[in-house]
Amino acid sequence: EFNFFYQKARISNVGWNGEGQSVLWRYNQHYFDDLNSENCANRKPWHRSLILSWISNNKIGKGVGWDPYPTSLRIVNWIKWTLSGNQLTQESKLSLHLQMQWLMQRIEYHLLANHLFTNAKALIFAGLFFKGPTADLCFEKGIQIVEAELDEQILADGGHFERSPMYHSIILEDILDLLNLLEEYNLCSTKADRLRHRLSKVVQPMFTWLNHMVHKDGEISFFNDAAIGIAPNLSQLAGYAQSLGFGLNNRRKKKIKVLKESGYISLRNDIALLILDCGLVGPDYQPAHVHADTLSFELSVGSKRVIVNSGTSLYEEGEKRTKQRGTAAHNTVSIDGKNSSEVWGAFRVGRRACPFDLEILERGKFTQVNCSHDGYRHIKDKPTHNRQWIFEENRLIVKDEVSRLFGKERAEAMFFIHPDAKVTSQDQDGMRGVLRFEDQMEVIWSVRKGKLRIEETFWYPEFGLDIPNYCLVVRLESGCSEVHFLWEKASTSV
C-alpha cells in the first residue's frame, strides 16, 4: 500500500502508474524514498520485493517512472540502500545500470534548475557505484553539471535561486549527500577534491540562509512553492551536516538580516519574528515554482505562527493550483483580483513584479521597512503598490498605499491567520479584535484605515492537506490601509 499526500492506494489496484492519481503522487511511487526513511530496517524484505516488482512491471521507457526526475531519485535511493548494508540482486544491478544509461541520454537541460541538479547528483552516485567506461562518463558529466550549477543556483547570500525554502532544503540535502558519498568512496583525485571543496564552501551560507527562513517551530516559511514534509527540516539537515564534520554556526545574531540576492528580509526581537519578501519572484528562465507573492510576509509570536501565506498542496494544473499561486492567497495587496505576477498553467509565469525603492530604517525601538513594486503596470493608470512595515518589540504596523488608483479598481490587503488562532471581533463596527491561541497567547488586531471583512479560507501546509482558517481582508480606502497587530511582551525568545 502506498500513502502519499494523505491518499492511500494498493499497488494491486493502481499498479505502478497510479491510475486515477495525480502525476506527483505517481512520481512518488517511483522515488523509493522509503528505502532510506525512518525505521527502514524493519521493512527490508518488503523493500527487496518492491524493487523486483518495479523491475518486472516497468518496461524501459514506459510510464512516468522513466521520466528523468523520478529516475534520478530512484537511482540515488537504490544506491543509498546498498551502501547502508543491503544487497541488490544481479537483476536489480542490471536494471540500475540501465537506468543510469537511460538518464545519461535524457538530462533535463530543457528544465534546468533543481531538476538538472538532481540529474547530476544521480549520475555521480551511479558513476561511483559502477565501474567501467560508461560509469566514468556519467561521473564526469555529473561533476561538470554540479560545478556549473553551484555557480548558477546558489546565490551570494546562500539562497537557492528558485527562492523557495522547500527547494533550498532539497538542494542542501543533495549537497550533503554528495559530500557523504565522496567520503564513503574515499576519493582522492584532483577532480574529487575540487568537487568536495566546492560543495563544502556553500554549506554554511546555505544553512545561514535557511536559519533565517524558518519559524520557531523549526519548519519553513511559505514563499513560492513550499510545503512541510517534502524536504528535511532545519534540525534534521543540521544533524546530517554535523555528522559529516561541519561545525555549523546557526546562531541568529542579527536582529535584521537582509538576504540581498534572494530578496528576503528577516526581522526579529526577543518575542517575534517577521519575514518579508521584497525580491524578484525567481530566475527569469525557470519560474516553475513562483507564486505572485511580492511584498508578502509571515509573522510568528513566540513559538506560534500568526500570519501565514497560504502554502502549496498540489502541482496539478487547474483552478486550485492557480489560486494557491495567486496574489490573493498571500499576505499582500491584490487589485481587482488580479495577480502581481502573471502566474498561469501549473508552472508558468508571464509578466513579473519588480520590487524597487527598498529602504530599511532603524528608528530606536522599532525598525521600518519600505518597498514598492510595479506588478500592476499593465492595469489602466499603471498603479504602484507601496508597503511599509513598522516592527516593534510587541507590535507590527502594516501600511499599504496604491498610487494612481483613479478608476473603479478595488485594492485589497490580505492577512491570513494561522488556523490555531480563534478570531474574534471586539467592537461594534468590527474593526478591532483578538487572535486567541489555546495557550492563552493573544494578538490584538485593529484596522485603522480601510474597510474590513473576515473570510473563511484554507491553509495548505502540506501536499494533500487543506486546513480551514480565516483571512482579514482590508479594502483600501482612497488608496490606503493601515492594520496593527499588538501582542503582550513576554520572555519567549525567537
C-alpha positions in Angstrom: 0.0 0.0 0.0 1.3 3.5 -0.9 0.3 6.5 1.1 1.3 9.9 -0.4 -0.3 13.2 0.4 -3.0 11.7 2.5 -4.1 9.4 -0.3 -3.8 5.7 0.1 -3.9 3.1 -2.7 -2.9 -0.5 -3.1 -0.5 -1.5 -5.8 -2.9 -4.3 -6.8 -5.5 -1.6 -7.7 -3.4 1.2 -9.2 -0.3 -0.7 -10.5 2.9 1.2 -10.9 1.4 4.1 -12.8 -1.1 5.1 -10.1 -4.2 5.2 -12.3 -6.6 7.9 -11.0 -3.8 9.7 -9.0 -2.0 12.9 -9.7 1.3 13.0 -11.6 3.1 14.0 -8.3 1.5 11.0 -6.5 2.6 8.7 -9.3 6.1 10.2 -9.3 6.4 9.4 -5.6 5.6 5.8 -6.3 8.9 5.6 -8.3 11.1 7.6 -5.9 11.6 4.7 -3.4 12.2 7.2 -0.6 11.0 4.6 1.9 14.2 2.6 1.4 16.1 5.2 3.4 13.4 6.6 5.7 13.0 6.2 9.5 12.8 2.6 10.7 13.5 1.4 7.2 15.5 -1.6 8.5 12.2 -3.1 9.7 11.0 -3.3 6.1 13.9 -4.9 4.3 12.0 -7.9 2.9 9.3 -5.7 1.6 11.8 -3.3 0.0 13.5 -6.2 -1.8 10.2 -7.4 -3.2 9.2 -3.9 -4.1 12.4 -3.4 -6.1 11.8 -6.6 -8.0 8.2 -5.7 -8.6 9.3 -2.4 -10.1 11.7 -4.1 -12.5 9.1 -6.6 -13.6 6.3 -4.0 -14.2 8.2 -1.0 -15.6 9.5 -1.9 -19.0 12.1 0.5 -20.2 10.7 3.9 -21.3 7.1 3.0 -20.4 5.3 5.2 -17.8 6.1 8.2 -15.6 8.7 6.1 -13.7 11.1 6.5 -16.5 10.9 10.3 -16.5 14.3 11.7 -15.7 13.4 13.2 -12.4 11.9 10.1 -10.7 14.7 8.0 -12.4 17.3 10.3 -10.7 15.8 9.9 -7.2 15.3 6.2 -7.6 18.9 5.7 -8.7 20.1 7.6 -5.6 17.8 5.7 -3.2 18.7 2.3 -4.5 22.4 3.1 -4.2 22.0 4.6 -0.7 20.1 1.4 0.3 23.0 -0.8 -0.8 25.6 1.5 0.9 23.6 1.0 4.1 24.4 -2.7 4.1 21.7 -4.1 1.9 22.4 -6.1 -1.3 20.8 -5.7 -4.7 20.2 -8.8 -6.8 22.1 -9.2 -10.0 18.8 -8.5 -11.9 18.5 -5.3 -9.8 22.0 -4.2 -10.5 21.4 -4.7 -14.3 18.3 -2.6 -14.0 20.1 0.1 -12.1 22.9 0.2 -14.8 20.2 0.5 -17.5 18.6 3.4 -15.6 21.9 5.2 -15.4 22.4 4.9 -19.2 18.8 6.0 -19.8 19.3 9.1 -17.6 22.6 10.0 -19.3 20.7 10.4 -22.6 17.8 12.4 -21.0 19.4 15.0 -18.8 16.8 17.7 -18.2 18.5 20.7 -19.9 15.1 21.9 -21.0 14.0 22.3 -17.4 17.3 23.2 -15.7 17.1 24.4 -12.0 16.6 21.8 -9.3 15.8 19.0 -11.9 19.1 19.4 -13.6 21.0 19.3 -10.2 19.1 16.2 -9.2 20.0 14.5 -12.5 23.7 15.4 -12.0 23.6 14.0 -8.4 22.3 10.7 -9.7 24.9 10.5 -12.4 27.7 11.0 -9.7 26.1 8.3 -7.5 25.8 5.8 -10.3 29.2 6.7 -11.8 30.9 5.8 -8.5 28.7 2.7 -7.8 29.6 1.1 -11.1 32.9 0.6 -12.8 33.8 0.9 -16.5 33.8 3.5 -19.3 30.1 4.2 -19.2 30.1 4.8 -15.4 33.2 7.0 -15.8 31.4 9.2 -18.4 28.4 9.5 -16.1 30.6 10.5 -13.2 32.4 13.1 -15.3 29.2 14.5 -16.7 27.7 14.7 -13.2 30.7 16.6 -11.8 30.6 19.0 -14.8 26.9 19.9 -14.2 27.1 20.2 -10.4 30.1 22.6 -10.6 28.4 24.7 -13.2 25.1 24.7 -11.3 26.6 25.6 -8.0 27.7 28.9 -9.5 24.3 29.4 -11.1 21.9 28.1 -8.5 23.4 29.2 -5.2 23.2 32.9 -4.7 25.7 35.1 -2.9 23.5 35.2 0.2 23.4 31.4 0.3 19.9 31.0 -1.0 18.8 28.7 -3.8 17.9 30.8 -6.8 14.3 29.5 -7.1 13.7 31.3 -3.8 11.6 28.5 -2.3 12.6 27.5 1.2 11.5 23.9 0.4 13.6 23.5 -2.7 16.5 25.2 -0.9 16.3 22.5 1.7 16.1 19.8 -1.0 19.3 21.1 -2.7 21.1 21.4 0.6 20.4 17.7 1.3 21.6 16.9 -2.2 24.9 18.7 -1.4 25.3 16.9 1.9 24.5 13.5 0.2 27.3 14.2 -2.4 29.8 15.0 0.3 28.8 11.9 2.2 29.2 9.8 -1.0 32.7 11.2 -1.6 33.6 10.3 2.0 32.2 6.8 1.6 34.3 6.1 -1.5 37.3 7.9 0.0 38.2 9.5 -3.4 41.5 11.4 -3.5 41.6 12.5 -7.1 42.1 16.1 -8.1 38.5 16.3 -9.5 37.0 14.8 -6.4 39.0 17.1 -4.1 37.9 20.1 -6.2 34.2 19.0 -6.1 34.5 18.4 -2.3 35.9 21.9 -1.8 33.2 23.5 -4.0 30.4 21.6 -2.2 31.8 22.3 1.3 32.1 26.0 0.5 28.3 26.6 0.2 27.2 24.5 3.2 27.5 27.2 5.9 26.0 30.0 3.7 23.0 27.8 2.8 22.4 27.0 6.5 22.6 30.6 7.4 20.0 31.4 4.8 17.7 28.7 5.9 18.1 29.6 9.5 16.6 33.0 8.7 13.7 31.5 6.7 12.3 29.1 9.3 9.9 29.8 12.2 10.3 29.0 15.9 8.6 25.6 15.2 11.6 24.7 13.1 9.7 24.4 9.8 10.0 26.6 6.7 8.1 29.7 5.8 5.7 29.6 2.8 7.1 31.7 0.0 6.7 30.4 -3.6 6.1 26.7 -3.8 6.7 25.5 -0.2 5.2 22.7 1.9 6.2 20.9 5.1 7.2 17.2 4.9 8.8 17.2 1.5 12.4 18.1 2.5 14.2 17.6 5.8 13.7 20.4 8.2 16.5 22.6 9.6 17.2 20.4 12.6 17.5 17.3 10.5 19.8 18.9 8.0 21.9 20.4 10.7 22.3 16.9 12.3 23.3 15.5 9.0 25.9 18.2 8.4 27.4 17.8 11.8 27.7 14.0 11.3 29.8 14.9 8.3 32.1 17.1 10.4 30.6 20.5 9.8 30.8 22.8 12.8 27.8 25.0 11.9 27.2 28.4 13.2 23.4 28.7 13.4 23.1 31.5 15.9 20.8 34.3 14.8 23.0 37.1 16.0 21.5 39.9 13.9 18.0 41.3 14.5 17.9 42.5 11.0 19.1 40.0 8.3 18.9 41.1 4.7 19.2 38.2 2.2 20.0 40.7 -0.5 20.2 38.4 -3.6 17.1 36.4 -2.6 15.2 39.5 -1.7 14.1 38.3 1.8 14.4 40.2 5.0 14.2 38.7 8.5 13.4 40.9 11.4 13.4 39.5 15.0 13.4 40.6 18.6 13.1 38.7 21.9 9.4 37.9 21.2 8.6 37.9 17.5 9.9 37.0 14.0 8.9 38.8 10.8 9.9 37.6 7.3 9.4 39.9 4.3 9.5 39.2 0.6 11.0 42.2 -1.2 12.7 40.4 -4.0 12.3 39.2 -7.5 10.0 36.2 -7.9 12.7 33.8 -9.2 15.0 33.0 -12.1 13.7 34.6 -15.3 14.2 31.4 -17.4 12.7 28.9 -14.9 9.8 30.3 -12.8 8.1 26.9 -12.4 7.7 27.3 -8.6 7.0 31.0 -8.5 4.0 32.5 -6.6 2.7 36.0 -7.1 3.7 36.9 -3.6 5.7 40.1 -3.9 5.7 42.2 -0.7 4.0 39.4 1.3 5.2 38.5 4.8 4.8 36.0 7.6 4.7 36.7 11.4 5.4 34.5 14.4 5.0 35.5 18.0 6.8 33.3 20.5 6.5 29.8 19.2 3.3 30.4 17.4 2.8 31.3 13.7 0.3 34.1 13.5 0.2 35.5 9.9 0.8 32.8 7.3 0.9 32.7 3.5 -1.5 30.0 2.2 1.1 27.4 1.2 1.0 24.7 -1.5 -1.0 21.5 -1.6 -0.8 20.3 -5.2 1.0 20.6 -8.5 -1.8 19.6 -10.8 -2.9 22.2 -13.3 -6.3 23.7 -12.5 -8.2 26.3 -10.6 -6.9 25.3 -7.2 -3.2 25.4 -8.3 -3.8 28.8 -9.9 -5.5 30.1 -6.8 -2.7 28.9 -4.5 -0.1 30.7 -6.6 -2.1 33.9 -6.9 -1.6 37.1 -5.1 -4.9 36.8 -3.2 -3.5 33.7 -1.4 -0.7 35.7 0.2 -0.3 38.5 2.7 0.0 41.3 0.3 -2.3 43.5 -1.9 -4.3 42.5 -4.9 -6.0 44.9 -7.3 -9.3 43.8 -8.8 -8.4 40.2 -8.0 -5.5 40.4 -10.4 -2.1 38.9 -9.7 1.0 41.0 -9.2 2.9 38.4 -11.3 1.1 36.6 -14.1 1.0 33.0 -13.0 -0.7 30.6 -15.3 -0.8 26.9 -16.1 0.8 24.7 -13.4 4.3 26.1 -13.7 4.3 29.2 -15.9 4.7 32.9 -15.3 4.2 35.8 -17.7 4.6 39.4 -16.5 6.6 39.6 -13.3 6.5 42.1 -10.5 9.8 44.0 -10.0 10.3 45.5 -6.5 12.0 48.9 -6.1 12.9 51.6 -3.6 13.7 49.2 -0.8 14.5 51.1 2.4 15.4 49.8 5.8 15.4 52.3 8.7 16.3 51.6 12.3 14.4 54.1 14.5 15.4 53.5 18.1 12.9 51.0 19.4 11.4 50.0 16.0 12.5 49.0 12.5 10.8 50.3 9.4 10.9 48.7 6.0 9.6 50.4 2.9 9.3 48.8 -0.5 7.2 49.1 -3.7 6.6 47.0 -6.8 5.3 47.6 -10.4 3.4 44.3 -10.9 0.2 46.2 -11.8 1.8 48.3 -14.5 -0.4 46.6 -17.2 -3.6 48.0 -15.5 -5.0 51.3 -16.6 -3.2 54.2 -14.9 -0.3 51.8 -14.0 -0.9 51.7 -10.2 2.1 51.0 -7.9 1.8 49.1 -4.6 3.8 50.7 -1.8 4.1 48.9 1.5 5.5 49.9 4.9 6.2 47.6 7.8 6.9 49.1 11.2 8.2 46.4 13.6 8.4 47.0 17.3 9.0 44.7 20.3 5.3 44.0 20.7 3.6 45.5 17.7 3.6 45.3 13.9 2.0 48.0 11.8 1.4 47.4 8.1 0.6 50.4 5.9 -0.4 49.9 2.2 -0.8 52.5 -0.5 -1.7 52.0 -4.1 -0.8 55.1 -6.1 -2.7 56.2 -9.2 -5.8 54.2 -8.3 -8.2 56.6 -10.1 -10.8 54.4 -11.6 -13.1 51.8 -10.2 -10.4 49.3 -9.4 -10.6 47.8 -5.9 -7.4 47.1 -4.0 -7.5 44.7 -1.0 -4.8 43.7 1.5 -5.0 40.1 2.8 -3.8 38.9 6.2 -4.2 35.1 6.6 -4.5 33.9 10.1 -2.9 30.6 11.3 -5.7 28.0 11.9 -4.7 27.5 15.5 -6.0 31.0 16.3 -9.5 31.8 17.2 -10.5 35.0 15.5 -12.9 37.2 17.5 -14.2 40.8 16.9 -14.4 43.1 19.9 -16.0 46.4 18.9 -19.3 47.3 17.3 -18.0 48.2 13.9 -15.9 45.1 13.7 -12.6 46.9 13.1 -10.8 45.5 16.1 -10.5 42.0 17.5 -8.3 39.3 19.0 -6.5 36.3 17.8 -6.5 33.9 20.7 -4.4 30.7 20.9 -5.0 27.6 23.1 -2.1 28.5 25.4 -3.9 31.9 26.0 -1.5 33.9 24.0 -3.3 36.7 22.3 -2.6 39.1 19.4 -4.9 42.1 19.1 -5.6 43.3 15.6 -7.1 46.6 14.6 -7.9 48.2 11.2 -7.0 52.0 11.4 -7.6 52.7 7.7 -9.6 50.7 5.3 -12.8 48.6 5.3 -12.6 45.1 6.8 -14.3 41.8 6.2 -13.4 38.4 7.5 -13.4 35.5 5.1 -13.3 31.8 5.6 -10.3 30.4 3.7 -7.8 27.5 3.8 -4.2 27.0 4.8 -2.2 24.4 2.8 0.9 23.5 4.9 1.4 20.1 3.3 0.7 18.5 -0.1 -2.8 17.0 0.1 -3.7 18.9 3.3 -6.4 21.6 3.4 -7.0 23.2 6.8 -9.7 25.9 7.3 -8.6 29.2 8.6 -9.6 32.9 8.4 -8.4 35.9 6.4 -8.7 39.5 7.4 -9.4 41.3 4.0 -8.9 45.0 4.2 -10.2 47.1 1.3 -8.1 50.2 0.7 -9.9 53.5 1.0 -8.6 56.4 -1.0 -5.8 54.0 -2.0 -4.7 53.5 1.6 -4.9 51.0 4.5 -3.3 50.6 7.9 -3.5 47.5 10.1 -2.0 46.9 13.6 -1.1 43.7 15.4 -0.3 44.0 19.1 0.9 41.2 21.4 1.9 41.1 25.0 5.6 41.4 26.0 6.9 38.0 27.0 10.1 36.3 27.8 9.7 33.7 25.0 12.8 34.1 22.8 12.8 33.6 19.0 
